[in-house]
Amino acid sequence: MASEGVFFAKVLKPRSWYKSFGKQEESSNSVDVLHKRFSKRFEEEVEQSPEGVFARISKTPQALSLSPRETKQSKVQKYVIGNDNQCAMTVLPAANTISGHLLRVCPYVHHQEGILLCFFGFLKNAKDLGERLDLTEELTEKHDVGEMTTTLIVSLYKKLQKHHSSKVEELLLAELHGNYAFFMFDSQQKQGWAARDPSGNQELFFYADPEDDSMAFTNCLEQLPCEEVQCGWKEVPPGHYVSPRSRNIKQFALTPDQLQAHVRDQSEDLGFASKDEYVHLSPSKPNFFVRLSQKLKA
């Protein structure tokens, strides 16, 4: 079982009112095969390891420092969201021991208020974001890191939507610092998208079907049926996201290698400048982020 868990999501193109009603359940049906496959593998894992993590979770979750939410997500889940079941997702969870009886169940899933979010990894600036969004008190009531992380991301996403009519995805990603990959579906906007941080430690793949304009996302091709893998999946490069409108891959941040190359090129161009002078001459937009922070607090 993958150390971070596995997800598979299918997003259909929104149907026009005059289209046929024949494909209403397609997104849900498309993940059924994988849902059954994940469930079977999960059962085999428990049977083969009767003293393993998931076997123990099913018996005594309290002794493993798991909240009720984590206990529920410690099973294979299927989610369906959107008008006409536009998006469906199935998740094969994984659990990592942090220390003693303390476990971390991955991935983190949020399924509330018209948003479906599947998050892998962690945020380095979660505390800072919580303070800026005035969510400190609300976050202290959360039972686990996963719930806090997804709450932060969804809250920030919705605040940005109120203040900006475009490029909400890029503005959101500019605020997230850490090691992550995630998939999000917004039922109000009727679109799904996914992103991978510049480090590239978390994997992410997508497939755009040219025939029906549907899109599929996963973080582990090895878990998909052979016929599904042969469809023509593409890896989302580090520091990129899949735009929900253009259905293309777009870069939102430099990878560590690109950043080093950029700094090296700038250093060569500014070889006469001191280190302090270079910092001031580096291209940046501090005023933009100050203004953005002020809007987020509003």
Secondary structure by P-SEA (a helix, b strand, c coil): ccccbbbbbbbcccccccccccccaaaaaaaaaaaaaaaaaaaaaaaaccccaaaaaacccccccccaaaaaaccbbbbbbcccccbbbbbbbbbbbcccccccccccccccccbbbbbcccccaaaaaaaaacaaaaaaacccaaaaaaaaaaaaaaaaaaccccaaaaaaaaaccccccbbbbbcccccccccccccccbbbbbbbcccccbbbbbcccccccccccccbbbbbcccbbbbccccbbbbccccaaaaaaaaaaaaaaaccccaaaaaaaccccaaaaaaaaaaaac
